[in-house]
């Protein structure tokens, strides 16, 4: 797995494109989690 090698082997192993894709994924995931929480546990909002 490249992800694990990048974390432990050396800095700079992840390209800017890969980092941008990860940031976008995390933003989308956050939105999905927040929507689920708001629907399933509105008392938390």
CORTAWO-V973212 format. One record per residue. RES is the residue in one small letter. SS is DSSP state (hx for helix, st for strand, lp for the rest). Layout:
BEGIN
res;ss
RES;SS
RES;SS
END
This chain:
BEGIN
res;ss
x;lp
x;hx
x;hx
x;hx
x;hx
x;hx
x;hx
x;hx
x;lp
x;lp
x;lp
x;lp
x;lp
x;lp
x;lp
x;hx
x;hx
x;hx
x;hx
x;hx
x;hx
x;hx
x;hx
x;hx
x;hx
x;hx
x;hx
x;hx
x;hx
x;hx
x;hx
x;hx
x;hx
x;hx
x;hx
x;hx
x;hx
x;hx
x;hx
x;hx
x;lp
x;hx
x;hx
x;hx
x;lp
END
